[in-house]
Amino acid sequence: MGVVEPASASEFLARAEPLLGASEARHNLIYGIAGTMIADPSVYPDHALWIVEEGGVPLAAALRTPPRHVVVADAVDDDAVGRLAAAIADRYPQLPGAVGNVPTIDHFTSAWTASTGILAELTMAQGVFALEQVAPVPAVPGAPRPIRPSDVDTVVEWIGAFEREVVPDEATERDQLIATIERRIADGHVSGLWLWEASGGPVSLSGFGGPTPHGIRIGPVYTPPAHRGRGYATSLVAAQSSWLLAQGRRFCFLYTDLANPTSNDIYRRIGYRQIAEAARISFIGRSGGVG
């Protein structure tokens, strides 16, 4: 059993395919990030890739796009998870955290803590949801549309607010966020951002990107507090999901905060079904002091 660090995202996906392909839905995040690396290398110029193999068979895998958390694939061998954690610690001893599906993320966290002495805490229990057919939703005033260059300031503000609310440890710098938004305006089929517009102005935001072999991930989804509770996000995500399926996608995926029953109920009404539980873990320092 050994750890391989593929030279490219293409090599990573080819070597890890038997592991990832066992469940495309459960691996939609890692598929999407690696696919973006291939489609547009400028998005993640700094990245790291790992696969634990035995006899050419992948047993565990992970990737990281600093400064973000490492993303861990479902593993088929607990010892392989330990080797994976050790290899990642060699490169990133001050890793801020990890994301992955239960139970692999639990094994990874235990291995990380045991090998580094760094404490870990659960920052978010997440639901991994998949959809193949959109259910009818109640009509609300307004209509969806892709964002325009004139929307950039609003979208920067809203995505910033979303990140502060949901992933404050991975907030994006403004210049990088503007570049991402402008790229999504130019490339509205592989990754995009839509607004729901009502009463003459935008009231909700939903994005998509990170395509997998047969699907694509929805997110971020954000409605400013003043416009919440009126069905705008439900209608927007339903419309966007329907459009993506009509473009030939078999699935749409998204992640939810399991502690937020409102958002989970919204997505279930649209037709999303939970297919896994995931977790965001933060590494917070060594026992007895700051690491």
N, C-alpha and C positions, 0 to 999 in steps of 0.2 A: 504493500500500500504506500503510495507516495503522492505528494502535492505537485501539481503542474500549474504553471502560470502562463496561460496562453498569450501569444504575442498580439492577438487581435480579437475583437468581438466576434468576427466570423469564425475563427478557430474555436473560441469559447462555445459558441452555440452548436457548432458541429460536434465537438467532443462531449458536451453536456446534454445533447439532444435525448439520449435514452432516459436520462433522469428528468429533464424538464418536460419532455413530451409525454410522460406518464400522466400528467395533468396540466394541460395548457392553462386552464382557469386558475388553478392554484399558483401557477408561476407567471401570471400575466405581468406582474411588476418587473421581474428580472428579465423576461422576454422583451418587454417594451424598452427598458433602458438599454439593453444590448443592441436591440434593433435600431434605436436612435443613434447609437455610436456608429453603426454601419452606414445608416442613411445620411447622417450629417455629423462628421467627426468634430466639427467646431463646437457642438453643444457640450460635449464632455471631453475636452482635450486631456484632462488629467483623470486617469482611471486605473483601476487594478482589477485583475480577474484571477480566480483560483478554482481549481477542480481537484478533488481527491479521487484518485483512480487506483484500481487494482486489476491487473491483467487487461488494461485498456477499458475497463468498465467504470463509469462515473458513479461514485458513491455519495459525494457531497459537492456543493459548489457555492460560490458567492462572488459578488462584485461590489465595487465601491467607486463612487464618483465624488472625491473630496470637494467640499468639506462635509458632505452628507454622510449619513449612517451607512454601514455596510448592509447589503441586502443578501440574505441567506436563503438558498433554495431548500426544498424538502430533501432530507438525507435518508438513505436506506441503511446506514450503519452508524451506530453511536461512536465507535472508535474513530471513524472518518471525521465526525464532527469535531472531536478533540484535536485531530491533526489540522483540520481547517482553522480552528481558533488559534492554534499555535503559530501557523504560518501567517495569519493576518496580524497577530500581535508582534511578530518579528518586523513587519513593515510599518504598522501603525500602533505603537504602544500606547498612544493617547487617543485611541479611537473614541469618538463621542457616543456611539451607540450602534444598535443593530435593529434590523427589521426582518421579520420572517414569520412563517406559519407555525402554529402549534402542531406537533410537539417539538419540532426541530429547533425552533428559537429558544425553547426552554433548555434543551441539551447544550446549545451553543453558549447561552448565558452562563450555565453552570461551568462549562469548560473554560470560558473566558475568566470567570472569577477565580477558579481554582488555579489557573496557570499564571495570572497576573496579580492577584490579590486586590483587584479593583472591584468595588461594589457596583451593583446594578440595581436599577429600579424600573418598574413598569410605568411608562409614561402614557401609554394608550393601548387599550385592548381594542382591536379592530375586527370588523367583519369584512370578509372578502365576498363580494356579491357578483353574480353573473346573470345575464339576461339574454334570451334568444327570441322573445316576442314581446312587444310592448302591449300592455293592457290599456284599455280606454281610461282616461282620467277626466274629471269634471272640467268643463270649459271655464276659463278665466279671461278677463279683459286683456287685450294685448296680443303680441305676436313675437316669434323669435327672429333673430337676424344675426349674421356674422358681424363681428366687430369691424369698425372702420378706423382709418388713421386718426380721425377726430376723437375717437373714444379712448386713446392711449392713456391720457391722464386719469380718467375715471377708472380704467381697468387696473392701472398701477396702484391706485389707492385701494381698490377692492381686493386685489390679490394680496397686497401688503396686509390688509386687515384680516384676510383669511389666514395667512401664515401666522400672524400674531395670535390668532384665536386657536389654531389647530396644531401648528408645528413651530412654536416660537424658537426652538433650538436649531431650526434650519431656515431661518428667514433669508430671503434673497436680496442682495444689494440692488438699489434702484436701477443703476445702469444696466446690470445684467437682466433685470426684470423687463426693462424697456426693450432690450435686444430680443428677448424671448417673445414678447408680445408682437413685435414687428415681424419676427420670423413666422409666427402663427398667422398673422394677417396675410403674408405672402404665400403660405402653404396651407390653405384651408381644407385640404382633403386628408392629409396625413396627420396633421395636428392643427387644432383651431380653437377659437374662443367665440362663444355666442352670447348675446344678451337677449333677455326678454324685455320688450319695450311696451310700456303702458302709460297712458295719460301723457304722452309726449316725451317720455324719457325712459332711460334704462332702469330696471328695478331688480334684476337678477342676472347672474353670470354663471355660465357653465363652459368648461373646456373639455377637450379630448386630445389624446395623443398616445404615444407608446404602443404602436401596433404590435400585435402578436401574430403568429402564423395565420390565425383565423378570426381574430378579434381586435378590439381596441379598448383602451381604458378611458373612462370618464373622469374628469377632474381638472382643476378645482371647481367646486360648486359653492357659490357664495351669494347670499342675499343680505343686503344691509339691514340692520335691525328694524329700521322704520318701515320696511316693506315685507317683513316676515309674517307668516301666518295667513297669507292670502292665496296660496297655491301657485305662485309664480315659478318657484324652483321646480315644483312637480311638473308643471306644463313644459318648462324649458328642457329639463332632462328627458322627458318623454319624447318631445319633438326631436331633440338631438339624437337620442338613441334610435328612433324610427328612421331618421335620415341615414345614420351610420349603417344600420342593417340593410337599408335599401341600396347602399353603395357596394354591397357584397360581403359585409362582415357577418360572420355567423354568430358572434357573441359581442356583447358589450360588458365591460367589467368596471367595478368601482370599489373603493374602500370606504368604510364608515367607522365612526367612533361608536363603539357598542354602548358607551355610557350616554349617548344622545338618542333617546327613543324617538324623537321627532323625525330626525333624518332617516333613521332605519325604517320607520313606518312609511315615509314618503317613497323610498325606493321600492319597498315591497308592493305598494299600490301600483307602481308603474310596471311591475313584473319581475323585478330583480329578486333573486333567491340567494341566500347565504350558502356558500359552498366551502368555506373554511373560516377558522378564527386565526387571526394574526396578532402580532404584538410589536409595538415600538418600545425598545429598551434603551435607556440612557445609562452610560457608565459614569459614575459620579465621584470617584476618588477612592483611595485606598482606605482600608479599615484603620481608624484612628487618626486620619488626616487627609489632606487633599492630595490626590495623585497627580 
